[in-house]
């Protein structure tokens, strides 16, 4: 985990400093005196050598201190803490929607292979994977907000404000997980131990849910774990379209304002969350498959 975090932080730091544009110039305006620009760059430490700036960033990140935002003039962690709750709740709801849809559809498609249920489920999954999230978000706003007036299009407040963003964010995950559950189940239900379980007279429900599904979960858990970590980053487009004050929208605003300390902080947190999710997945394998624990 440590080498990956260092690598990600170095790449993000380098890209932000190689991108054209001066944050101080954006804050002071195009006609600011050169002396004022130099004085502010010195005060913010932007005239220090890059290796000193990077060392300052990485040592502060270890202690949860990403410095002060160049634009908002607040600690980066304060800005993130104010907004991460919105993103976290949206991510949990979108994942709940994904798996409520994915597991039943994937299991039924595998059991009823080549039936109309299977074809219907796979066509839906293909559409879900193929649709760009920004297009889906705009179509949902057009239908449910503008035409029907059932749900608000932007902002936060009640649970109704989360429905459209959660559906947008969860659709691609539901489609991907559905296809994976189906393929894993098809592979498992053809194995000899499933045939033996049926020969023993076990009910089909026990065979499917206790024996087949549990053995098919390993690749599914891998994808779920990756999505758990990356969904924070995936909320960038969704939060921007639906005007939600989460860390995704904060990152987009900070990129346009060249507030690279905020961008570095958010990217660092997303990278750490993905690594933690992968570690949890590795530990979960032994709970699902006893053979891993025995080995």
MARKEDREN-274345 format. One record per residue (C-alpha): x, z, y. Coordinates in nm, 3 decimals, padded with zeros to 5 digits. Layout:
<nodes>
> east_up_north
> X_Z_Y
...
</nodes>
This chain:
<nodes>
> east_up_north
> 00.000_00.000_00.000
> 00.275_00.091_00.246
> 00.457_-00.248_00.238
> 00.125_-00.433_00.276
> 00.020_-00.219_00.574
> 00.358_-00.274_00.739
> 00.335_-00.648_00.675
> -00.016_-00.672_00.817
> 00.077_-00.470_01.125
> 00.385_-00.687_01.186
> 00.187_-01.012_01.152
> -00.091_-00.894_01.385
> 00.158_-00.760_01.638
> 00.350_-01.088_01.637
> 00.043_-01.310_01.665
> -00.099_-01.112_01.956
> 00.229_-01.141_02.148
> 00.277_-01.510_02.067
> -00.074_-01.602_02.189
> -00.068_-01.749_02.543
> -00.208_-01.531_02.820
> -00.112_-01.216_03.005
> -00.346_-00.914_02.986
> -00.212_-00.775_03.312
> -00.282_-01.103_03.488
> -00.636_-01.097_03.352
> -00.690_-00.743_03.481
> -00.542_-00.801_03.828
> -00.660_-01.159_03.878
> -00.481_-01.488_03.928
> -00.387_-01.415_04.289
> -00.235_-01.070_04.238
> 00.109_-01.021_04.395
> 00.398_-01.058_04.152
> 00.524_-00.711_04.244
> 00.192_-00.554_04.138
> 00.197_-00.744_03.809
> 00.554_-00.631_03.736
> 00.474_-00.271_03.831
> 00.172_-00.259_03.597
> 00.363_-00.423_03.311
> 00.631_-00.156_03.348
> 00.370_00.120_03.353
> 00.205_-00.014_03.035
> 00.537_-00.068_02.857
> 00.484_-00.443_02.826
> 00.831_-00.523_02.962
> 01.000_-00.327_02.683
> 01.165_-00.527_02.404
> 00.921_-00.631_02.132
> 01.089_-00.423_01.863
> 01.042_-00.111_02.077
> 00.677_-00.196_02.137
> 00.625_-00.252_01.763
> 00.800_00.073_01.671
> 00.584_00.256_01.925
> 00.271_00.099_01.774
> 00.352_00.171_01.408
> 00.467_00.530_01.467
> 00.152_00.601_01.666
> -00.066_00.438_01.399
> 00.071_00.674_01.135
> -00.069_00.962_01.343
> -00.395_00.782_01.423
> -00.285_00.704_01.778
> -00.306_00.334_01.872
> -00.242_00.393_02.240
> -00.475_00.339_02.535
> -00.683_00.026_02.580
> -00.545_-00.201_02.851
> -00.894_-00.300_02.968
> -01.117_00.001_02.900
> -00.847_00.258_02.995
> -00.951_00.481_02.705
> -00.774_00.576_02.382
> -00.820_00.302_02.123
> -00.935_00.552_01.858
> -01.202_00.681_02.096
> -01.338_00.328_02.138
> -01.331_00.270_01.762
> -01.496_00.604_01.683
> -01.776_00.527_01.930
> -01.857_00.200_01.754
> -01.756_00.228_01.389
> -02.075_00.416_01.300
> -02.287_00.111_01.391
> -02.069_-00.116_01.177
> -02.058_00.130_00.888
> -02.435_00.171_00.872
> -02.487_-00.205_00.894
> -02.230_-00.262_00.620
> -02.390_-00.010_00.385
> -02.737_-00.158_00.435
> -02.612_-00.513_00.382
> -02.436_-00.410_00.060
> -02.749_-00.231_-00.061
> -02.950_-00.548_00.000
> -02.684_-00.755_-00.177
> -02.678_-00.554_-00.497
> -03.053_-00.492_-00.515
> -03.086_-00.870_-00.529
> -02.768_-00.964_-00.718
> -02.785_-00.747_-01.029
> -03.146_-00.819_-01.134
> -03.118_-01.191_-01.060
> -02.779_-01.221_-01.231
> -02.892_-01.034_-01.544
> -03.220_-01.226_-01.573
> -03.039_-01.557_-01.523
> -02.798_-01.474_-01.803
> -03.071_-01.357_-02.044
> -03.294_-01.656_-01.961
> -03.013_-01.911_-01.947
> -03.124_-02.268_-01.862
> -03.482_-02.155_-01.796
> -03.661_-02.213_-01.466
> -03.577_-01.854_-01.367
> -03.208_-01.923_-01.422
> -03.223_-02.251_-01.230
> -03.416_-02.092_-00.944
> -03.171_-01.801_-00.920
> -02.862_-02.024_-00.927
> -03.001_-02.262_-00.665
> -03.069_-01.962_-00.442
> -02.718_-01.829_-00.505
> -02.568_-02.168_-00.424
> -02.759_-02.180_-00.096
> -02.650_-01.826_-00.012
> -02.283_-01.908_-00.069
> -02.304_-02.237_00.122
> -02.485_-02.121_00.437
> -02.256_-02.022_00.726
> -02.343_-01.673_00.845
> -02.376_-01.777_01.210
> -02.626_-02.051_01.118
> -02.828_-01.812_00.902
> -02.831_-01.555_01.183
> -02.964_-01.809_01.432
> -03.232_-01.930_01.189
> -03.347_-01.571_01.122
> -03.367_-01.502_01.496
> -03.559_-01.825_01.549
> -03.812_-01.748_01.276
> -03.863_-01.371_01.276
> -03.794_-01.293_01.644
> -03.901_-01.594_01.848
> -04.178_-01.750_01.639
> -04.326_-01.455_01.449
> -04.216_-01.170_01.676
> -04.179_-00.931_01.385
> -03.825_-00.810_01.443
> -03.600_-00.769_01.749
> -03.320_-01.020_01.785
> -03.052_-00.806_01.950
> -02.951_-00.451_02.029
> -02.969_-00.121_01.840
> -03.224_00.155_01.810
> -03.468_00.171_01.520
> -03.427_00.045_01.163
> -03.598_-00.278_01.270
> -03.288_-00.373_01.471
> -03.078_-00.363_01.153
> -03.292_-00.583_00.928
> -03.183_-00.928_01.046
> -02.810_-00.842_01.082
> -02.809_-00.676_00.737
> -02.975_-00.978_00.574
> -02.724_-01.208_00.745
> -02.427_-00.999_00.637
> -02.556_-00.937_00.286
> -02.668_-01.288_00.188
> -02.327_-01.430_00.100
> -02.235_-01.113_-00.091
> -02.561_-01.125_-00.287
> -02.505_-01.490_-00.378
> -02.146_-01.437_-00.488
> -02.225_-01.125_-00.690
> -02.525_-01.293_-00.856
> -02.311_-01.578_-00.984
> -02.044_-01.338_-01.104
> -02.290_-01.105_-01.283
> -02.445_-01.405_-01.458
> -02.113_-01.551_-01.575
> -01.984_-01.212_-01.692
> -02.306_-01.134_-01.877
> -02.305_-01.476_-02.046
> -01.953_-01.414_-02.170
> -02.033_-01.067_-02.304
> -02.369_-01.131_-02.473
> -02.205_-01.393_-02.698
> -01.954_-01.146_-02.840
> -01.969_-01.002_-03.190
> -02.039_-00.641_-03.089
> -02.359_-00.750_-02.913
> -02.470_-00.929_-03.228
> -02.388_-00.612_-03.427
> -02.586_-00.394_-03.185
> -02.889_-00.616_-03.230
> -02.844_-00.617_-03.607
> -02.858_-00.236_-03.602
> -03.209_-00.261_-03.462
> -03.132_-00.140_-03.110
> -03.388_-00.238_-02.850
> -03.305_-00.535_-02.628
> -03.304_-00.310_-02.323
> -03.038_-00.083_-02.475
> -02.831_-00.383_-02.586
> -02.840_-00.543_-02.242
> -02.803_-00.243_-02.012
> -02.590_-00.005_-02.221
> -02.362_-00.243_-02.409
> -02.357_-00.583_-02.237
> -02.381_-00.483_-01.871
> -02.122_-00.209_-01.894
> -01.868_-00.446_-02.047
> -01.948_-00.713_-01.790
> -01.888_-00.484_-01.493
> -01.507_-00.509_-01.468
> -01.491_-00.839_-01.272
> -01.802_-00.741_-01.076
> -01.647_-00.411_-00.968
> -01.340_-00.601_-00.849
> -01.549_-00.816_-00.617
> -01.756_-00.517_-00.501
> -01.437_-00.328_-00.415
> -01.294_-00.618_-00.219
> -01.621_-00.659_-00.033
> -01.638_-00.287_00.046
> -01.314_-00.312_00.237
> -01.354_-00.653_00.395
> -01.715_-00.614_00.509
> -01.597_-00.428_00.820
> -01.410_-00.741_00.923
> -01.697_-00.965_00.816
> -01.926_-00.800_01.069
> -01.744_-00.967_01.358
> -01.966_-01.278_01.377
> -02.286_-01.092_01.287
> -02.240_-00.819_01.548
> -02.152_-01.074_01.815
> -02.463_-01.286_01.753
> -02.699_-00.987_01.733
> -02.528_-00.806_02.026
> -02.459_-00.491_01.825
> -02.199_-00.251_01.971
> -01.987_-00.227_01.655
> -01.615_-00.270_01.600
> -01.664_-00.639_01.520
> -01.799_-00.712_01.866
> -01.538_-00.482_02.018
> -01.268_-00.691_01.851
> -01.411_-01.019_01.982
> -01.436_-00.880_02.336
> -01.083_-00.742_02.313
> -00.943_-01.077_02.195
> -01.091_-01.256_02.498
> -00.961_-00.983_02.729
> -00.615_-00.990_02.564
> -00.649_-00.619_02.494
> -00.414_-00.648_02.199
> -00.381_-00.272_02.144
> -00.751_-00.256_02.049
> -00.718_-00.566_01.827
> -00.416_-00.416_01.652
> -00.596_-00.086_01.597
> -00.910_-00.245_01.451
> -00.709_-00.480_01.228
> -00.498_-00.190_01.105
> -00.808_00.011_01.012
> -00.965_-00.288_00.833
> -00.644_-00.346_00.636
> -00.626_00.020_00.533
> -00.993_00.019_00.428
> -00.933_-00.285_00.205
> -00.632_-00.118_00.043
> -00.825_00.204_-00.017
> -01.113_00.006_-00.167
> -00.872_-00.167_-00.405
> -00.728_00.168_-00.511
> -01.078_00.306_-00.576
> -01.155_-00.005_-00.784
> -00.846_00.052_-00.998
> -00.956_00.411_-01.063
> -01.313_00.301_-01.139
> -01.196_00.067_-01.416
> -01.113_00.362_-01.640
> -01.461_00.508_-01.592
> -01.637_00.186_-01.686
> -01.408_00.080_-01.972
> -01.274_00.368_-02.185
> -01.011_00.138_-02.339
> -00.825_00.133_-02.005
> -00.821_00.514_-01.998
> -00.696_00.537_-02.358
> -00.415_00.291_-02.293
</nodes>
